[in-house]
Amino acid sequence: PEPDLPPLLFDRAWVEEIRSHLPELPEARRDRFIEGYGLPIYDANLLTTSKAIADYFEECIKLKSDAQVKKRAKLVSNWLLGEFSRLLNATDTEIENSRVTPSHLVELLDLLDQGTISGTTAKEVFEEMFHSGRHAPQIVAERGLGQITKAKEVEVAVNKVLESNTRAVADFKKGRSRPSPSSLDR
């Protein structure tokens, strides 16, 4: 009790109404990320240091709701805490001002999951996305960065190379493991 202040009595319903309008606290959100998405505590701590980053992370997860949400959550976390953070820091940009929207990042991760691009290529594409705001599929298509993943496509490419280097193939069949520079068809 404070002698100069009258006691204040609050209706429990009013307190609960006020509480229902409060945002989720960072610690509660961190715990939810750990429990719900299976993130390591380290990742969850970093993602919840900023409301904007945590919101971005959750928006990415909501855009791709599949059975492997924990795997996707870790992948999104890795990109946000790795390449994305590196570029944000290098350009002194806040995530909410980034040209890469959650849907842009999800498109890139889908290409990576499908095997359309490699991890190295994904980093290259992401950097261009970050600076230009363009979509990953567009960048991959324009620059011809897709991987050949079908056996038939690889077979066609190998046959084309073999057909254009008949002398080297003949030398190899005769037992020479290294063709001389003159045996390569140019």
Phi, psi and chi 1 to 4 in degrees:
 res  aa     phi    psi   chi1   chi2   chi3   chi4
   1 PRO       -  143.1   -6.6   11.1      -      -
   2 GLU  -114.7  124.1  177.5   64.2   41.5      -
   3 PRO   -65.2  -26.0   15.4  -22.9      -      -
   4 ASP   -90.1   -9.0  -64.2  -25.2      -      -
   5 LEU  -118.5  135.6  -61.5  174.9      -      -
   6 PRO   -73.4  152.8   24.5  -30.7      -      -
   7 PRO   -66.3  141.2   14.2  -19.0      -      -
   8 LEU  -106.2  130.2  -61.2  173.5      -      -
   9 LEU  -118.6  126.6  -60.1  174.6      -      -
  10 PHE  -113.9  139.9  -60.9  102.6      -      -
  11 ASP   -70.2  132.6 -179.6   36.7      -      -
  12 ARG   -60.3  -37.4 -165.4   77.8 -169.9  136.1
  13 ALA   -63.7  -39.3      -      -      -      -
  14 TRP   -65.2  -42.4 -177.6   73.6      -      -
  15 VAL   -62.1  -43.6  170.6      -      -      -
  16 GLU   -66.6  -35.8  -69.6  -55.1  -41.5      -
  17 GLU   -63.9  -44.7 -179.6 -173.1  -17.1      -
  18 ILE   -61.7  -43.8  -61.8  -64.6      -      -
  19 ARG   -61.8  -37.0 -176.5  175.2  -55.4 -161.5
  20 SER   -67.2  -19.8   71.4      -      -      -
  21 HIS   -94.4   -5.6  -64.8  -65.4      -      -
  22 LEU   -75.5  144.4  -68.4  174.4      -      -
  23 PRO   -71.1  161.9   25.0  -31.4      -      -
  24 GLU   -66.6  131.4 -175.6  177.9   29.1      -
  25 LEU   -73.6  151.1  -64.5  174.8      -      -
  26 PRO   -55.1  -39.9  -24.8   32.5      -      -
  27 GLU   -66.0  -39.6  -65.3   81.2   18.9      -
  28 ALA   -67.5  -39.4      -      -      -      -
  29 ARG   -66.6  -41.8 -159.6  170.7 -156.8 -175.3
  30 ARG   -58.3  -47.4  177.7 -159.2   62.0 -146.3
  31 ASP   -63.0  -37.3  -66.3  -16.4      -      -
  32 ARG   -66.6  -38.3 -172.9  168.8   53.8   79.9
  33 PHE   -64.1  -38.9  -76.9    5.8      -      -
  34 ILE   -68.2  -49.4  -67.0  167.8      -      -
  35 GLU   -71.4  -49.1  -68.3  -62.9  -43.2      -
  36 GLY   -77.7  -33.9      -      -      -      -
  37 TYR  -112.3   -4.6  -58.9  125.7      -      -
  38 GLY    69.9   24.0      -      -      -      -
  39 LEU   -75.5  147.6  -70.1  177.7      -      -
  40 PRO   -65.3  153.2  -13.0   22.4      -      -
  41 ILE   -59.0  -35.1 -167.8  165.9      -      -
  42 TYR   -59.6  -50.5  178.1   79.9      -      -
  43 ASP   -62.1  -46.8  -69.7   16.6      -      -
  44 ALA   -60.7  -39.9      -      -      -      -
  45 ASN   -61.7  -46.2  -85.5  -29.7      -      -
  46 LEU   -66.8  -39.9  -69.8  175.1      -      -
  47 LEU   -67.0  -28.0  -70.8  171.2      -      -
  48 THR   -98.2    7.9   56.0      -      -      -
  49 THR   -71.9  -22.3   56.3      -      -      -
  50 SER  -130.9  130.2  158.9      -      -      -
  51 LYS   -60.9  -39.0 -177.0  177.7 -178.1  -34.2
  52 ALA   -63.0  -42.4      -      -      -      -
  53 ILE   -68.2  -43.2  -68.5  175.0      -      -
  54 ALA   -62.6  -41.1      -      -      -      -
  55 ASP   -63.6  -42.9  -70.5  -14.3      -      -
  56 TYR   -60.2  -47.0 -168.3  103.1      -      -
  57 PHE   -56.9  -49.3  168.9   78.9      -      -
  58 GLU   -66.8  -34.3  -75.0 -156.0  -70.2      -
  59 GLU   -64.3  -40.5 -174.9   62.2   29.5      -
  60 CYS   -61.5  -41.4  -71.4      -      -      -
  61 ILE   -66.8  -41.6  -60.1  -58.2      -      -
  62 LYS   -64.6  -32.4  -72.6  177.4 -170.5  171.3
  63 LEU   -70.6  -21.3  -71.8  170.1      -      -
  64 LYS  -130.8   76.8 -171.3   69.1  175.4 -179.6
  65 SER   -91.7  106.3   59.7      -      -      -
  66 ASP  -135.4 -178.6   56.6   11.2      -      -
  67 ALA   -66.0  -24.5      -      -      -      -
  68 GLN  -102.0   50.7  -63.7 -175.3   -7.7      -
  69 VAL   -63.2  -33.6   70.9      -      -      -
  70 LYS   -68.4  -39.5  -70.3 -175.1  177.7 -174.0
  71 LYS   -65.1  -45.0  178.7 -177.4  172.6 -167.9
  72 ARG   -64.0  -40.1  178.6   52.6   70.7  118.9
  73 ALA   -61.1  -42.1      -      -      -      -
  74 LYS   -66.7  -39.8 -178.0   59.2  178.4  157.1
  75 LEU   -64.2  -45.9 -174.7   60.4      -      -
  76 VAL   -62.1  -43.8  170.8      -      -      -
  77 SER   -58.8  -45.5  172.3      -      -      -
  78 ASN   -59.1  -43.3  -72.2  -15.3      -      -
  79 TRP   -69.2  -41.2  -83.8   85.8      -      -
  80 LEU   -65.9  -41.1  -75.4  176.2      -      -
  81 LEU   -85.0  -13.4  -59.9  176.5      -      -
  82 GLY  -103.2  -99.4      -      -      -      -
  83 GLU   -57.8  -44.1  -74.0  -58.2  -56.6      -
  84 PHE   -63.6  -49.2 -150.2  156.2      -      -
  85 SER   -61.2  -38.5  -70.4      -      -      -
  86 ARG   -60.0  -47.6  178.5 -176.6   68.2   79.2
  87 LEU   -71.1  -36.1  -70.2  170.1      -      -
  88 LEU   -61.8  -44.9  -71.0  171.4      -      -
  89 ASN   -67.0  -41.4  -69.8  -25.4      -      -
  90 ALA   -65.3  -31.6      -      -      -      -
  91 THR  -104.1    3.9   59.0      -      -      -
  92 ASP    51.9   50.5 -162.2   27.3      -      -
  93 THR  -115.0  143.1  -54.6      -      -      -
  94 GLU   -86.8  150.0  -64.4  -63.6  -34.7      -
  95 ILE   -61.1  -33.4 -164.2  163.6      -      -
  96 GLU   -71.3  -15.2   54.5  -91.3   19.9      -
  97 ASN  -100.3    3.2  -61.6  -32.7      -      -
  98 SER   -72.3  148.6  168.9      -      -      -
  99 ARG   -77.7  -14.5  -68.1  179.7  176.9  160.7
 100 VAL   -89.9  107.3 -179.9      -      -      -
 101 THR   -82.3  165.2   65.9      -      -      -
 102 PRO   -55.3  -38.1  -30.1   37.5      -      -
 103 SER   -67.0  -33.9   62.4      -      -      -
 104 HIS   -62.4  -46.3  -75.7  104.7      -      -
 105 LEU   -64.1  -41.0 -177.9   59.0      -      -
 106 VAL   -62.9  -38.7  167.8      -      -      -
 107 GLU   -60.2  -43.4  -73.8  176.3  -16.7      -
 108 LEU   -63.5  -45.5  175.4   71.3      -      -
 109 LEU   -65.7  -32.1  -61.9 -179.5      -      -
 110 ASP   -64.4  -42.8  -74.6  -14.2      -      -
 111 LEU   -61.6  -38.8  -68.3  174.9      -      -
 112 LEU   -67.4  -45.9 -168.6   56.9      -      -
 113 ASP   -62.3  -37.2  -78.9  -12.7      -      -
 114 GLN   -77.2   -9.9  -64.6  161.9    0.4      -
 115 GLY    81.3   11.8      -      -      -      -
 116 THR   -68.0  -35.3  -55.7      -      -      -
 117 ILE  -132.0  158.5   57.1  173.7      -      -
 118 SER   -89.1  171.1   67.7      -      -      -
 119 GLY   -61.3  -40.7      -      -      -      -
 120 THR   -64.6  -43.8  -55.9      -      -      -
 121 THR   -65.3  -38.0  -58.1      -      -      -
 122 ALA   -59.5  -39.5      -      -      -      -
 123 LYS   -65.5  -40.5  -71.2  178.8 -177.4 -179.1
 124 GLU   -64.6  -44.7 -178.2 -178.5  -30.5      -
 125 VAL   -65.4  -41.5  169.8      -      -      -
 126 PHE   -61.5  -41.2 -178.6   76.9      -      -
 127 GLU   -61.3  -41.9 -172.2  148.6   -5.2      -
 128 GLU   -67.0  -38.7 -174.2  167.1  -28.7      -
 129 MET   -59.8  -43.8  -72.3  170.1   55.3      -
 130 PHE   -60.5  -42.2 -174.7   84.5      -      -
 131 HIS   -82.9  -30.7  -65.6  -65.1      -      -
 132 SER  -104.7  -25.1   69.9      -      -      -
 133 GLY    81.5    6.3      -      -      -      -
 134 ARG   -78.7  161.0  -65.2  171.6   49.9 -143.8
 135 HIS   -80.5  146.3  -67.5  -97.1      -      -
 136 ALA   -59.0  -47.8      -      -      -      -
 137 PRO   -58.7  -35.1  -24.1   33.2      -      -
 138 GLN   -65.4  -45.9  179.1 -175.0   11.1      -
 139 ILE   -63.7  -45.2  -64.1  167.8      -      -
 140 VAL   -61.6  -44.2  169.7      -      -      -
 141 ALA   -67.0  -45.7      -      -      -      -
 142 GLU   -63.8  -37.7  -75.2  176.5    4.6      -
 143 ARG   -96.7    0.9  -65.1 -179.6   51.5 -163.5
 144 GLY    61.5   44.8      -      -      -      -
 145 LEU   -95.0   -1.2  -62.3  172.9      -      -
 146 GLY   -65.9  146.3      -      -      -      -
 147 GLN   -84.6  149.5  -63.8 -173.4  115.8      -
 148 ILE   -86.5  115.9  -62.5  174.1      -      -
 149 THR  -115.8  -16.4   56.2      -      -      -
 150 LYS   -89.0  135.4  -64.8 -179.5 -179.7  159.9
 151 ALA   -57.7  -38.2      -      -      -      -
 152 LYS   -63.4  -40.5 -169.6   66.3  176.3  168.4
 153 GLU   -65.1  -40.1  -68.7  175.9   17.0      -
 154 VAL   -65.5  -42.8  172.7      -      -      -
 155 GLU   -60.6  -43.4 -173.9  178.8  -29.8      -
 156 VAL   -61.7  -44.2  167.6      -      -      -
 157 ALA   -64.1  -42.5      -      -      -      -
 158 VAL   -64.6  -44.4  168.0      -      -      -
 159 ASN   -61.5  -38.1  -74.5  -24.5      -      -
 160 LYS   -63.3  -43.5 -171.9  175.8  179.4 -179.1
 161 VAL   -65.6  -43.0  169.1      -      -      -
 162 LEU   -63.6  -41.1  -67.9  175.9      -      -
 163 GLU   -65.8  -31.3  -72.0  170.6    6.2      -
 164 SER   -86.7   -2.3   65.0      -      -      -
 165 ASN  -131.3   58.6  -68.8  -69.6      -      -
 166 THR   -64.6  -37.4   53.7      -      -      -
 167 ARG   -65.9  -43.0  -81.3 -166.5 -137.9  148.7
 168 ALA   -64.1  -38.2      -      -      -      -
 169 VAL   -64.7  -43.1  171.5      -      -      -
 170 ALA   -63.2  -42.9      -      -      -      -
 171 ASP   -60.5  -42.2  -73.7  -11.9      -      -
 172 PHE   -63.2  -42.0 -180.0   77.5      -      -
 173 LYS   -66.8  -24.3  -74.1 -179.8  177.9  179.4
 174 LYS   -83.8   -1.0  -69.5  178.1 -175.0  173.3
 175 GLY   105.6   -0.8      -      -      -      -
 176 ARG   -84.9  117.4  -65.4 -173.3 -166.8  120.7
 177 SER   -80.2  -24.4   61.8      -      -      -
 178 ARG  -122.0  117.2  -68.7 -174.1  178.5 -162.3
 179 PRO   -73.3  148.9   24.9  -30.4      -      -
 180 SER   -75.4  154.6   62.9      -      -      -
 181 PRO   -55.4  -29.6  -23.8   31.1      -      -
 182 SER   -75.6  -17.7   63.8      -      -      -
 183 SER   -85.1  -10.0   68.9      -      -      -
 184 LEU   -79.1  127.7  -66.1  175.9      -      -
 185 ASP   -72.2  135.1  -63.1  -23.6      -      -
 186 ARG  -117.2      -  -58.1 -148.4 -174.9 -120.0
